[in-house]
């Protein structure tokens, strides 16, 4: 039992680090509010761009 304790601690640390790395993924900041035209028409499924913002594509964007 003594030999497996360091292995268990190491495994727990690796799982915690992976969990924190995955939880940190994503864009910073608030969600973009829908435009006035989209809310009038009822179509809020398409994202809107704020004036003056540059959309940088991300490696995993095609999967979303």
HELIX and SHEET records of a PDB file:
HELIX    1   1 UNK A    2  UNK A   23  1                                  22    
HELIX    2   2 UNK A   36  UNK A   41  1                                   6    
HELIX    3   3 UNK A   61  UNK A   63  5                                   3    
END                                                                             
